[in-house]
């Protein structure tokens, strides 16, 4: 599985730790930031993840101070279902019920240990389909396209 990851300065240190952790078992594509620059702007990096996931190239993980702005950016792309996750329940349900394909995390709200645990849960949880598939089709109609 290919995982696209991006952040701005707020999540830079955590992104580097996540990359090392994920690189053991996954093909990780770093979409930036590549240096710690407090004057960078998260949309410049996050849009790269949104574009890749929208084209079906893999899943994504985006980080920011709170993760809120990053979640807003990735959700501007068709076929992207970014979920701001902050605990075990939201990590699991974002996959089971919403088939999220981008995990959004707040680097200033989570410890490294907690973030890595949420990533493990998110990556290991499968979409449960059933009634949730019907709901995703309705979301796709809102986006103005047919679902899968």
MOMO-V952394 format. One record per pair of residues at least 4 apart in sequence whose C-alpha atoms are under 6 Angstrom apart, sorted by the first residue. I is the first residue (numbers start at 1). GAP is how many residues later the second one is. Records with the same first field share a line. If there is no record, write none. Layout:
I: GAP, GAP
//
This chain:
1: 25
2: 25, 26, 56
3: 25, 55, 56, 57
4: 24, 25, 45, 56
5: 25, 26, 55, 56, 57
6: 25, 26, 39, 40, 56
7: 4, 26, 55, 56, 57
8: 25, 34
9: 27, 28, 29
10: 54, 55
11: 4, 52, 53, 96
19: 4
22: 4
23: 5
31: 14
32: 13
42: 4
43: 4
50: 4, 24, 27
52: 5
53: 4, 5, 6
54: 24, 25, 26
59: 42, 43
60: 42
61: 41, 42, 43
62: 42
63: 4, 41, 42, 43
64: 42, 43
65: 41, 42, 43
66: 40
67: 37, 38, 39
71: 11, 33
75: 5, 7
81: 19, 20
82: 18, 20, 21
83: 20, 21
84: 20, 21
85: 5, 6, 20
90: 4
91: 27, 31
92: 30
93: 4
94: 4, 6
95: 4, 5, 32
96: 30, 31, 32
97: 35
99: 28
110: 4, 5
119: 4
129: 4
137: 10
140: 5, 7
141: 4
//
